[in-house]
Amino acid sequence: MEGHYRQLRKRIKGKDLICAQDTTEYNYNHHEHILKEGQLGTISDNHSLGLRVHPMLVMDMEGFPYGISSLQILNRANKKQDRHERKYEQLPIEEKESYRWLKSIEETKSRLSKSKSLTIVADRESDIYQLWSRTLDSKTHLVIRTAFRRKFIDDKGEELQPVSSPALLGRQQLYIPGKLGKADKSRTADLEIYSQKAYTLKPKWANKKKTQDLDKIPLYVVTVREVVPADIVVKEPIEWILLTDIDVPSLEKAAEIIAIYKSRWNIEQVFRLTKQKGFALEESQLETAHALTNMITLVLIAAIRIFQMVKSRADQVRPATDVFDAKEIESLKKINPGLEGKTERSRNRNAANSLAFYVWVIARLGHWKPEDRDPPGPITMKRGWDAFNNFTTVSKMISP
């Protein structure tokens, strides 16, 4: 990862960044007969053999991914005692698996110290009090979806409700697509958006342990709640309670916080790409944890580059150097004429030297046709990238 980190540091200098962290799992239980004994521990179901992987994905404020600033690969092979035997709840957080959320932020702050600001975003599993107490500073911010009904108080110590009337900023509509093969139908959701300044209190267990964490932490509570008419049945109405240290005095600012939270979906897309037929990490035939760890690391870096291409296939402004180096750009430029057709529609109509111009070439190498209605997806991009990196393919297409 060190080479990747060096390149990442060069690209993020002076930028405002969104950093999304999450955990995924790779299940190798179906290859148990191939794995050498004792190589892998269990994943979260406490039965299947596999590895837990926790990266931090670094993006700009538009959601373009630059790379990974922290990567932890967790193997439970050496954990012979269960949670009860280890008295897990009494352990300091540094000895718990949940420490990965704090460690990822600490490593990111160190490696991306030249950035202008960092906004860390994560889903409910990361809603840990120490995350708020130990990681915030003048250039590091958090946007976290709360995992449970926290108790919030105001300056006077009186309890606050996240959806009280004075906190209502306004209403917005959001299109919600239906789920394929399920009863849920597409709908336009009417959303109420609330925001209020509050304090969240130090948990009782932390007081018992006499930890050094702050007794209370000031933050904003941004609540998104779907209003469902009486004559409509919605199985799971939207309700997000987002916590942030960023000031949210207006509906426009609340919309920015919601957009930051939604950018977390990008890391889910990267995980999906590693598990689809493009990279198929869970189909590995490797025998050792060491080999699997190396492969997962390499594939994650490659998957992010493919995802960069997918995200920028229509980007006419971003420079090509955000994805490709000078030699790659030169080769792609030479390849382009051989992939264009005779009709206007079959030509590369993207702005010269834009990132979209070169991504178009990769898509064509992946057998995408400009006449297709759908834009090229990640599997097409991977196929094109493989072709581009095949020396025989490139050398045949570039005339002397």
ABEGO torsion letter per residue (X at the ends): XAAAAAAAAAAABGBBBBBBBBBBBBBAAAAAAABBBGABBBBAAGABBEBBBBBBBBBBAAGBBAEBABBBBBBAAABABBAAAAGAAABBAAABAAAAAAAAAAAAAAAAAABABBBBBBBAAABBAAAAAAABBAABBBBBBBABBBBBBBAAGBBBBAABAAABAEBBBBBBBBBBGBABBBBBBBBBBBBBBBBBBBBAAAAAAGBABBABBBBBBBBBBBBBBAABBBABBBBBBBBBABBBABAAAAAAAAAAAAAAAAAAAAAAAAABAAAGAAABABABAAAAAAAAAAAAAAAAAAAAAAAAAABAABBAAAABBAAAAAAAAAAAAAABBABAAABBABBBGBAAAAAAAAAAAAGBBAABABBBBAAAAAAAAAAAABAAAAAAABBX
